[in-house]
């Protein structure tokens, strides 16, 4: 949405499929089957939405200044990484 705005930092959050399913199982209190369906449906919907309205491939790493694997870091750690990197990325 803010692709061409100066001073905006684009961060991609990624995680392996199994980690995302486990997260949804915990957060939404779903079993494995329903959590898998949830993740798959949301992935497809998100991809279609961004292609339709913004003409971008959300899986293209060149769309992001920084990508954080949330399976490797807690939410707090990922937030700290992003906060620490943002001033450096804005200056480029």
Phi and psi in degrees as GROMACS dihedral restraints (atoms count N, CA, C in turn):
[ dihedral_restraints ]
;  ai    aj    ak    al  type     phi  dphi    fc
    3     4     5     6     1  -105.9    20    10
    4     5     6     7     1    33.4    20    10
    6     7     8     9     1   -50.8    20    10
    7     8     9    10     1   -46.1    20    10
    9    10    11    12     1  -100.4    20    10
   10    11    12    13     1     9.0    20    10
   12    13    14    15     1   -79.6    20    10
   13    14    15    16     1   131.9    20    10
   15    16    17    18     1   -70.4    20    10
   16    17    18    19     1   153.2    20    10
   18    19    20    21     1    73.3    20    10
   19    20    21    22     1     6.4    20    10
   21    22    23    24     1   -95.3    20    10
   22    23    24    25     1   134.4    20    10
   24    25    26    27     1  -108.3    20    10
   25    26    27    28     1   126.8    20    10
   27    28    29    30     1   -99.9    20    10
   28    29    30    31     1   120.9    20    10
   30    31    32    33     1  -118.3    20    10
   31    32    33    34     1   129.0    20    10
   33    34    35    36     1  -100.1    20    10
   34    35    36    37     1   132.1    20    10
   36    37    38    39     1  -107.5    20    10
   37    38    39    40     1   124.9    20    10
   39    40    41    42     1  -130.4    20    10
   40    41    42    43     1   161.4    20    10
   42    43    44    45     1  -165.9    20    10
   43    44    45    46     1   154.9    20    10
   45    46    47    48     1   -61.2    20    10
   46    47    48    49     1   152.4    20    10
   48    49    50    51     1   -55.2    20    10
   49    50    51    52     1   -45.5    20    10
   51    52    53    54     1   -60.5    20    10
   52    53    54    55     1   -38.3    20    10
   54    55    56    57     1   -67.8    20    10
   55    56    57    58     1   -39.5    20    10
   57    58    59    60     1   -67.8    20    10
   58    59    60    61     1   -38.8    20    10
   60    61    62    63     1   -64.5    20    10
   61    62    63    64     1   -45.0    20    10
   63    64    65    66     1   -60.3    20    10
   64    65    66    67     1   -40.7    20    10
   66    67    68    69     1   -61.9    20    10
   67    68    69    70     1   -45.1    20    10
   69    70    71    72     1   -67.3    20    10
   70    71    72    73     1   -37.1    20    10
   72    73    74    75     1   -57.4    20    10
   73    74    75    76     1   -44.2    20    10
   75    76    77    78     1   -71.5    20    10
   76    77    78    79     1   -48.7    20    10
   78    79    80    81     1   -67.8    20    10
   79    80    81    82     1   -42.9    20    10
   81    82    83    84     1   -99.0    20    10
   82    83    84    85     1    -1.3    20    10
   84    85    86    87     1    57.6    20    10
   85    86    87    88     1    48.6    20    10
   87    88    89    90     1  -109.1    20    10
   88    89    90    91     1   155.5    20    10
   90    91    92    93     1   -79.2    20    10
   91    92    93    94     1   174.5    20    10
   93    94    95    96     1   -58.3    20    10
   94    95    96    97     1   -46.3    20    10
   96    97    98    99     1   -61.0    20    10
   97    98    99   100     1   -49.9    20    10
   99   100   101   102     1   -69.7    20    10
  100   101   102   103     1   -34.4    20    10
  102   103   104   105     1   -67.2    20    10
  103   104   105   106     1   -39.5    20    10
  105   106   107   108     1   -62.3    20    10
  106   107   108   109     1   -44.1    20    10
  108   109   110   111     1   -63.7    20    10
  109   110   111   112     1   -42.0    20    10
  111   112   113   114     1   -58.4    20    10
  112   113   114   115     1   -50.1    20    10
  114   115   116   117     1   -63.4    20    10
  115   116   117   118     1   -45.7    20    10
  117   118   119   120     1   -61.7    20    10
  118   119   120   121     1   -46.9    20    10
  120   121   122   123     1   -62.3    20    10
  121   122   123   124     1   -41.5    20    10
  123   124   125   126     1   -70.1    20    10
  124   125   126   127     1   -36.8    20    10
  126   127   128   129     1   -61.5    20    10
  127   128   129   130     1   -47.3    20    10
  129   130   131   132     1   -63.1    20    10
  130   131   132   133     1   -46.1    20    10
  132   133   134   135     1   -62.1    20    10
  133   134   135   136     1   -43.4    20    10
  135   136   137   138     1   -63.5    20    10
  136   137   138   139     1   -44.8    20    10
  138   139   140   141     1   -61.1    20    10
  139   140   141   142     1   -47.5    20    10
  141   142   143   144     1   -62.3    20    10
  142   143   144   145     1   -42.7    20    10
  144   145   146   147     1   -58.8    20    10
  145   146   147   148     1   -49.4    20    10
  147   148   149   150     1   -69.5    20    10
  148   149   150   151     1   -33.9    20    10
  150   151   152   153     1   -67.7    20    10
  151   152   153   154     1   -43.7    20    10
  153   154   155   156     1   -68.3    20    10
  154   155   156   157     1   -49.1    20    10
  156   157   158   159     1   -91.9    20    10
  157   158   159   160     1   -24.5    20    10
  159   160   161   162     1  -124.1    20    10
  160   161   162   163     1    -5.2    20    10
  162   163   164   165     1    54.5    20    10
  163   164   165   166     1    44.8    20    10
  165   166   167   168     1  -128.6    20    10
  166   167   168   169     1   152.4    20    10
  168   169   170   171     1   -96.3    20    10
  169   170   171   172     1   110.7    20    10
  171   172   173   174     1   -67.7    20    10
  172   173   174   175     1   -14.0    20    10
  174   175   176   177     1   -91.7    20    10
  175   176   177   178     1     0.1    20    10
  177   178   179   180     1   -80.9    20    10
  178   179   180   181     1   113.1    20    10
  180   181   182   183     1   -63.0    20    10
  181   182   183   184     1   -19.2    20    10
  183   184   185   186     1   -72.3    20    10
  184   185   186   187     1    -8.4    20    10
  186   187   188   189     1   -81.4    20    10
  187   188   189   190     1    -5.1    20    10
  189   190   191   192     1  -124.4    20    10
  190   191   192   193     1   144.6    20    10
  192   193   194   195     1   -78.4    20    10
  193   194   195   196     1   -32.6    20    10
  195   196   197   198     1  -147.6    20    10
  196   197   198   199     1   139.9    20    10
  198   199   200   201     1  -124.9    20    10
  199   200   201   202     1   132.3    20    10
  201   202   203   204     1  -120.2    20    10
  202   203   204   205     1   128.0    20    10
  204   205   206   207     1   -85.6    20    10
  205   206   207   208     1   105.9    20    10
  207   208   209   210     1   -75.4    20    10
  208   209   210   211     1    -6.2    20    10
  210   211   212   213     1   -79.5    20    10
  211   212   213   214     1   -18.2    20    10
  213   214   215   216     1   -98.2    20    10
  214   215   216   217     1   -17.7    20    10
  216   217   218   219     1  -131.5    20    10
  217   218   219   220     1   147.3    20    10
  219   220   221   222     1   -69.8    20    10
  220   221   222   223     1   168.0    20    10
  222   223   224   225     1   -58.8    20    10
  223   224   225   226     1   -40.6    20    10
  225   226   227   228     1   -65.0    20    10
  226   227   228   229     1   -43.2    20    10
  228   229   230   231     1   -66.6    20    10
  229   230   231   232     1   -42.9    20    10
  231   232   233   234     1   -62.1    20    10
  232   233   234   235     1   -41.8    20    10
  234   235   236   237     1   -61.4    20    10
  235   236   237   238     1   -41.7    20    10
  237   238   239   240     1   -65.6    20    10
  238   239   240   241     1   -40.2    20    10
  240   241   242   243     1   -61.0    20    10
  241   242   243   244     1   -47.7    20    10
  243   244   245   246     1   -63.6    20    10
  244   245   246   247     1   -44.4    20    10
  246   247   248   249     1   -62.9    20    10
  247   248   249   250     1   -40.3    20    10
  249   250   251   252     1   -68.4    20    10
  250   251   252   253     1   -38.8    20    10
  252   253   254   255     1   -80.0    20    10
  253   254   255   256     1   -25.8    20    10
  255   256   257   258     1   -54.8    20    10
  256   257   258   259     1   -49.1    20    10
  258   259   260   261     1   -59.5    20    10
  259   260   261   262     1   -37.6    20    10
  261   262   263   264     1   -67.9    20    10
  262   263   264   265     1   -40.9    20    10
  264   265   266   267     1   -71.9    20    10
  265   266   267   268     1   -33.1    20    10
  267   268   269   270     1   -66.9    20    10
  268   269   270   271     1   -29.1    20    10
  270   271   272   273     1   -79.1    20    10
  271   272   273   274     1    -6.1    20    10
